[in-house]
Amino acid sequence: MNTITVASPKPLDPLDEATSLEAAVSARALGPDILRALAILLVMLVHLPEEATPLALAGIRPYGWIGVDIFFVLSGYLIGTRLMAEAARRNAVDFKAFYLRRAFRILPAFLLVLAFYAFIPFLRDAPTMQSDWRFLTFTVNFGLDPRSSGTFTEAWSLSVEEHFYLVLPVLVVFLKRRATAIFTAFLITTIVIAGMGLRFALWQNEVGPAAEMHAYRAALAVYLRDVYYPTYNRLDGLTFGVVLAAIRLFKPLLWERYMPPYIALGLGSTFAIAALVIFSIRGPFAETNLPLVLQPLPGAVVGFPLFSAGVAFILGALLDLQPRIARWHLPAISGIATLSYSLYLTHKGIYHLDQMVFGRSNLQGLSGFIIYFATCFIVAATLWFVVERNFLILRDHLLPRSNRTG
């Protein structure tokens, strides 16, 4: 990696360059935005009660939790690309600038939503909530038991992302200066295999006994707490996203030769479908109505890396197809992608408010679905314009444009 020169990459986050929603939408790369929009819509759908889910979406809703894994792959690719390009260009990473950029991007909207939950209890979408310090230190995903901490649990994935931001810059600098290609491949393989082994052990020792005793609700809570939420079990998507970034940056001819878009799409779709098939096998939970997020042993061990690898191949294909699909005029997709972070932070709380305002009985069927999505987008757009957009403008004034990486 030391001998490779990488050209300054085109900004991958249009919010760096655009300060209006219209400008942000027009600046976005459509390929990644298709995945980003799909991811947030899946996450919103999985948190929508069955009675407000249209029949056409009822079969998709149980799989909505995979939207988080799509986000992880995108994040691994985008952040990995920026850091590795900077390290190759400057032989170093500006840690201070990187963390300031991420703080301006992530913290303002997050802290505002957290403040609403902390200081206005009736806005909480569940009776219980973890201590504020767990959210402020991004440790909410460790020991998170949904039975005793139900409000703002979606912050678990932000904790995973923050841990990723802390570790990746250091790892990139180390690999740039010290590591060989063989060592890097060994490290990547170790991360994936270790994650599979750890999930296997935790499922066998923690989830399996509860399932054998038919304590299925307890099994779900233990699975989420010990297997699903912790950072060390959710590195698959981030890892495959970083690997995709490294290959496309440092071995572009190799990728172009062996992974043209039709092969990458085919391979990625095969992996993703295979993972969904594995996820759909309920095993000891076949007779329960528990959510599909509770995975039997095969899904918990193999499903996550298989699905993440599939998304990475699909993302690579979409990036190669960008010159073609850029001609498509799909402002709705780019708009949803632009608002995805605000939507992620607020969608669970908004449905709770919808229930308070309209009444649960009025949130049935298609009307409930429309009310939910309409109010979510109204609140998310407000949060984007009032908070996200203004802090990005402030960041642009405080940080030199050449040093911004997302």
N, C-alpha and C positions, 0 to 999 in steps of 0.2 A: 504493500500500500504506500510505502514511502516515496516511490518513484512516480506516482500517478498525479497528474495535474488535472484538476476538475474545474471546468468553467463555472462562473458564478451562476447558480441556478435561478431560473425564473421564480418569483415568489409563488409559493404554493398555497398561501392563505390570502385570499383577496381582501380580507379585512385589513391587511397591512397597507393596502394601496387605496382602498375605497372607504369613504366616510358616509355614504348614503346607501340605503338598502338597494336602490336601483343600480347604483354603481357597483356595489358588492356583487349583486346577482350577475351583472353583465361581465364581471371580471373573472368569475369562477371557472375552473376547469370542469367540464361536464362529467367526465368519467368518474373521478372520485366523488363528485357530488351525487351521482346516482346511488352509490353505495351509502353515502352519508345520509341522504334523504330516506333511503330504505331502512337504514338502521334506526333512525329516530321514530319513524312511523311504526316500526315493529315494537319498539319499546313502549310507545304510547298505547299501542293496541293491547299489549299483554297486561297493562294495568287498568284496562277498561273492563268493568263487570260484564258478565255474559249477557245479562238482560239488555245491555245497551250495544251489543255487538251485532251488526247485520249478519244475516245468515251466510252471505257470500264470504265473509271474513272469519266465520266461526272456526273453520278448519285451520286457518293461519294463526289465529290468536294464541293457541297454546305454545307456539314456537317463537313468540315475539321476543323472548329473552335472548335469543341469539343476536339481536341487534347490538348488544353490548360488545359481543365478540367482533362484530364488524367494525365497531368504533376502535377497538384495540388494534386491529390490523392497520387501519387508516392512521392512527396516531403513531404507531411504530414506524410506518413508512414515511410520514411527513416529517416527524421530528428527527428520525434517523437520517433522512436525506439531508436536512439542513445541517446537522451537526457534523456528519461525515464530509460533506462538501466543504464546510468551513475548516475542518481539520486538515483536509487535503490541500486546501488553498493556502492556509496560513501556518500549517504545521502546529496548530494550537486551537483551543476553543476558549472564547471569551466567556468564562463562567458567570461573571457578574452581569454582563449584558443578557446572557441567555436566561438567567433566573429572573431578572427584571422584566424581560419580555413576557415570560410565562406568567409572572405575577399580574401584570397589567391585563393579560388575556383572560386569566382564570378567576382571580380573586374578587374583583369588584361585584360581579353578578352573584357569585357564590356567597359572599359575605352578606349581601343585601337579603337574599332569600333566607339565609340562616338567621339573620336578625329578625325577620318576620316570624319565623317559627319560634325563635327563642323568647321574643317579647310579646307576641300576640298568640297565646295558647290556643284560642278557638280556631285558628287557621290550620292547626296540625291535623294531618290526615289519619292519625292514629292516636290512641290515648297516651302512649309512652314515647319517650325520645331519649337518645343517648345524651350524655353530658356535653355541654358546649365545647369543652376542651378537646373532646375526641374529634369533633368536626374541625376545630381550629388547628389541630396537629395532624390532621389527615390520618388518624389511626382508627377511624370509625369501622373499617372493614375487618378489624381483628376482634374476635369474640362477639361479633354482631349476631345476637339471637333475636329473630323477629318476634318471638313470643314476649319479649320484654322491652324491645326497642323498635317501634314500628314507624315512627315519623322520619321522613327525609332519609330513608334507607338507600335511596338511589345514590347518595353521596359515597357509597362504598367504591364505586368504579372511579370516582374522582380521586379517591385515596390511592388506588392502584396507579393511576396516571401520575400523581405527584411523586410516588416512589420511583416510577420510571424516569421522571425528569431529574430526580436526584442522582440516579445511578448512571444513566446512559452517557452524559457528557464525560464523566470520569472514565468509563469503559472505552469510549471512543478514543480519548487521548492515549490511554494505555495501549490499546490495540494498534493505534497509528504508530506509536514509537517503539513498541517492544514485540508485538505478537507477529507470528508467521501465519500464513494462510492455513496451515495444518492445525495450528493451535486454535485459530478462530473457528474453524469447522468443528473441532473437538469441543470447544466451549458451547457452541450452538447446540450440538447434539446432546451434550450433557444437560443443558437447561431443559430441553424438551423431554428427555428420558427421565430426568430426576423429577420433573413435574408429574409425569405419568406414574412413576413409582410411588411418589408421595400421596397422590390421590388414591392409588390402589390401597396403600396401607391404611390411610384414614377411613376410607369407605369400609374396608374389612373390619377395622377395629372399633369404629364409632357408629357408622350408619347401619352396617349389616346386622349387629345384635338387636338394634331397635326394630328393624324390619322383620327379623325372625320372630320377635315377640309380638308382631302385628301392631306395634306402637307407631303407626305410620306418621302421625302428626309430629311426634317426637323425632322420627327419622328425618322428616323434612327440615325441621329446625336445626338438627345437628348437621345435616348435609350442608345447609346454607352457611352455618356458622364455621364449620371446620374445613369444608371442601370448596364451596362455591365462592365465598367472599375473600378469603385471604390472598394477599398479593402473590405469595410464593406458589400458589396453585393456578394463577391466572396469567402466566407469562407467555403462553403459547401465541396468542394473537400479536402481542407486542413484538415477540421474537421474530415471527415470520414476516411482520411488516418491516422490521429493521433489515432482515436478510434480503428481502426484495429490494430495499433501498440500496444496500451494498452491492448487489449484483448489477443493478441498473446503472449505478455510478461508476463502479470500478471494472466491470466486465460486460459492458454494453453489447459488444460484438458477440459474446458468448450467448447472452440472452436473446439477441436478435436472431442468431442462427438456429438455436434449439427451441426457442419459445416464441414463434410468431403468434399473432393474436388468436388464430383459430385453434392452435394447439393449447395455448394457455387457457383459453376459455373452456375448451373441452375438458382439459385436465382439472381445472378449477371447479367446473360444474360437477364433474364426476366425484371429486373429493367431497364437495359440499353436500351433494345428494346422499352419498354414502354415509356421511356423518348424520344427516337428518334421519336416515333409516335407522341407524344405531340409536339415535335419541328417541325414536318412536317405540323402540322395544322396551316395554315397561317392566319386564322381569317380575320381581316380587311385588311391584306396585300396580300390577295389571288390573286388579279388582278394586282399586281405589280411585277416587276422583281428585287426587292430589295433582298439582300442576306439573307439567312436563319438565320444569326446571329441576325437579328432583330426579336425578339420573341413577339408574341401576349401574352396577359396576362397569360394564363395557362402555357405556356412554360417558361416565365420569372419567374413565382412564383414557380412552382412545378418541372419543367424539370431539373433544375440544381441540387437540392439535390437528386432527383431520379436517375439521371445519375451517380452522384458521388458515391452514395451508391452502385450502380451496379458495378462500376469499383473497389470499395474497396472489394466487395465479390469476384470478378474475380481475383484480385491481391492475396487475401488470398488463393484461390484455387491454383493459379500458384505457390505460395510459398510452399504449401504442396506437390505439384507435382514435385518440383525441383529435387528430387532424380531420378525420371523417365526421365524428359525432359532434364536433364543434359547430358544424353547420346546422345541426338541429336547433330549433328554437323552443326550448323547454324552460321558460322562466319560473314555472311553478317548482320544478325540481331544484333549481339553484336557490330559489327563495326559501324553500324548506331547509335546504342544507345550511344556508346562512343563519337561520334561526335555530338550528339544531341544539346548540348549547343552552340557549334560553328555554327552549322547549323541554330539554332534559331536566333542567333544574326545577321547573314549575309544574309539569303536567300532572303529577300525582296530587299536589295541593289544589290545583284548579278543579279537578273532579270533585274533591271534597267541598270546595266552595260552591260548585254547581249544585251539589246535593242540598246545601244550606239555602241557596237562593231559589232553586226551582223545585226542590223536593225530589227524593229518590223515585217516587212513583211517576214523576214526569220525565224521568231520564231513561225511558224504556225504548227499545227498538231504534228505528232510524232517527227519530227526533232526538233521542238521548245522545246518539252518536254524533249528530250534527252539532248539537249544543256543546258537547265535550270538545270536539275538534275546533269549533269556531272560537270558543272562549280561550282555549289553549293558545291558539295562534294570535289572538288579540293581546293577551298578556305577554307572550313571548316577544311579539313585535315591539310592544311598549318597553320591555326590559332591554331589548337590543338598542332601540333608539335613545333611550334615556341613560342607560348605564354602559353597556358594552361599547357602543359606538363612540361615546364621549371619552371613555378611558383609552380607547385605541387612538383617538386623535391626540390626547394628552401624551401618550407614549411616543407618537410620531414627533412631537415637539421636543421631548426630553432625550430620546435616543436617536443617534444618527441613523439615517436610512440604510446605510451600508452595513450597519451592525444588527439590523432587525432580522430575526429568523422565525417569526410566527408567534 
